[in-house]
Structures are given as C-alpha cells and as structure tokens.
Amino acid sequence: MRALCIGLAIAFAAGPAVAKKKKKKKGSCTSAAEVTSDVWKYSGPIVTKTLSAAGPHGATAAQIMKATDKGIQAWNKLVGKQSWATIGPRRLDFNKWARGRVVGATERVFISSIPAFKKVELDFHKLDGKGEIRVVVCKKAKGKKFGAKQVAAFTVGPRTKKGKVRTVTIKGAKEHVIKVVLHGKKLLKGVQYKVRARM
C-alpha cells in the first residue's frame, strides 16, 4: 500500500511536467517563414552570382546597387504571384529608412528583398506613441527552408525616449536574408517607428 501511494505521488508530480508544452513566442523569427524562404529562392542566386564575379575586396557599390535593383524586381514579381504579399510583410531596402506604426496586439514584419553582401547594421528609432512593441532581428541562411536565427531582441515601451533606441550589428550577415519582426503588446495604443538596415 505504501509503495502504491509513493508511485501515485511520483506520477502526479511528473504529470504536469510531461503535459507541459512550450508555447510559441509571439514576434519571433518564425513569423513569415514562407516569405523569407521565397526571397532566398528568387533573390539568393542574384547575390551568389554577384559575389562570384566580385574582386578580392568584395562587390563594388555599383555591383551591389545593380543586384539590389534585381532583388526588388524579384520581390515585385512575388507580390503578383503570392497571396501573402497583399497583407503580409513589407520590403526592407538596404540603406533606406522604412517607417510605420504598430497599434495594439498586431504584428509587422520587414524582410530584405535580397540577401546581404556583408555585415549589416540595423538602426531602430522610436518616433512617437505610448504603446509597447517587441522588436526581433533575425537572419536566414540558404538551405534552411523555414529556419531563421535570432540576432537580437528588445522592447520599446511607453517610457522609451524618442529617437535612436538601438543599433544592432548583424555579424555573419553575408548571404543571409534579414528580417525584423515588430509585435505590439498594448491594446489600443501604438508606437510609431523607423527602421533601417545599413550595408
């Protein structure tokens, strides 16, 4: 009888641990995974070809600009073919600011239209608002269908001062698609922002 009671006590204690499952975090690198894979599929070869033709010091500014233009064209073609493009992620052009506003518990995802050629510096600024958002910065390599690696994550809240919030250095960004996920945390309140990926 004593052994039976001990066994039941152990089973009861272990039960919740076995049943407990990890919940998917909102605003993570898994957001818009299909889109990130599509970008690599259509724009990845452009970067690979450009890098193979580059000199010992890497691709020139002119080569990068030409390849970026091709990447944008590829993105625009995806917009016409894929259903996600109408309501989904927004294009993140290198060296240009993207502005927007996240209100309530909504999500906004920015994805580079082409993999990076070298190290990337990502700047995030708060422009206005009393809401709260979680910012997740990710990079995705070739070959991983849906996998993306988190580089950094931080929170922008009501007490966060306007102006520059964070600059994230994305090491090993070469031949990676860059993704920024913004997830709202406060109902009926928002945050205005601008984000830029410098290469």
N, C-alpha and C positions, 0 to 999 in steps of 0.2 A: 504493500500500500504506500509505504514511504517512497519507494522507487518510482511508483506511478505518479505521485504528487510532484516529485522532483522533475520528472520527464515533462509533465504538463507545464510546469513553471518555466522550463527552458524553452519549450515550444512557443509559449505565449510571449516570452521576451524576444525570441528570434523572429516571430511572425511579422511584426510591423517593419523590421529591417529588410526582410525578403520582399515584402509587398511594395516597399517604398521605391518610387522611380524618380529619376532625375527629370525635372521639368525643363523644357526648352526655354532659354532666356530670350526675352523679347529684345529686339535691337541687337542681334548677333550677326556673325559672319555667314550664317546660313541663310539670311534674308536674300531673296532674289538670286539664289544659286544658279538657277537655269539661265538667267540673263548673263551672268558672269561667264558661264561656260560658252554661251553663244558668241560673246565678244571674243573669247580666245579662238574659237573656231574660225571666225571670219577675219579678225584683225591680227591674230598671232603670226600668221605667215608673213604679213607685211613687215613686222618688226624683225623677224628672223632673217628675212631676205636683206633688209637694210643693214643689219648688223654684220652679216656675212660679207657685204660689199664695203664695209667701213674700213678705215685705215687703222693703224696701231693705237691711235688716240681715241678711237670710238667714232660714232656717227657725227657728222658735222651738223651745224644748226640748220643748214639748208636741207640735208637729208632727213632730219627729224621732222622739219616742217612739212616736207612732201609726204612723208609716211603718215603723219598725223592727219593731213587732209584726206588721205586714202582711208584712214581709220574712221573718220567722220562720215565719209561716203558709205562705208560698210555699215555703220550704225544706222544711217538713214534708210538703207535697204532693209535692215532688220525691223525698223519701225513699220514698214509697209507689209512685212511678212508675218510678224509675230503679234499675237493678241496682247502680250504683256506691255507692249510699248505705249499703248494709248493711256494707260492709267498707272503704269509701273515706274521703274527707275528713271532718273534723269541723267543725261550725259555730263560727265565731268571732263572738261577740256583742260589739258595741261597748261599751266601758266596763265589761266584766266579765272576770275572770280565767278562763283555761282552763288546767287542769292535766293533766299526763300524764307518761309515761315512754317513752323510746325505748331499746330494747335491741338490741344487735348491729347488723348492717347492714340495718336496716329503715327505713322512711320513714313519717313522719306529716305530713299536710297539713291546715292550718286555712284555711278560706275564710269571709269575711264573708257573712252571709246577705243582705246588701243593700249596694249601692254607698254610699260615704261621701258626706256632705253638705258636708264641709270638710276642712281639714288634719287629719291623723291622726298621733298619737304612739304608737309601738309599744314597749312595755316587755317585756323578756325577762329572767327571773330563773332562776338555777340553784338548785335545792332540794337536790339530793344526787346522788351517783353518781360513778364513776371511768371512765365511758365518754367517748366523744368524738362530738360531733354538729356538723354544718354547718347553720347557720341562714340561710335565704334569704328575704328580704322582697320581695314583688312587688306590683304594682298593674296592673289591667287596665281599659282604657277600652272604651267602647261601640264596636261596629262591627268590632273585630278578633276574628275568630272564635276563634282559638286563641292570639293574641299577648298576652303579658304582659311588662311591663317590670320588670327587676330594680332595686330601690331600694337594697338593701344586702345584704351577706353577711358572716358572721363565724363563727368556730369556738369552740365551748365544749368544753374538754378536761378531763383529769384534774386539771390544776393550776389550773383556773379556780376562783376562790373562790366560795363560796355567796353568794347574794344577787343584787343587781342586776348584770347583765352589760352590758346595752346598752339605750339608748333611741334609737330610730330615728325621725327626723322625716320623714314621708312628705309631701313638698310636692306640690301639684297632685293631691291625693287625691280632690278633689271629683268625684263621678260616676265613681269607679273602684271596682272590687271589690278588696278587699285579701286577699292570700294569703301565708301563712307556711309554708315547707317545711322540715321537720326531717329530716335524713338521718344515720343512725347510721354510725359509722366503725369501731368496735371490736367484734369478736366477743365474745359472752358478757358484755359489760359495757354498762351503760346510764347514762342521765342523766335524772334527774327534773327537771321544769321547770314554770314557769308563764308564760303569755304573755297580754298584754292590749293591745287596740287602743283608745286613748282618742281621742274625737272631740269 
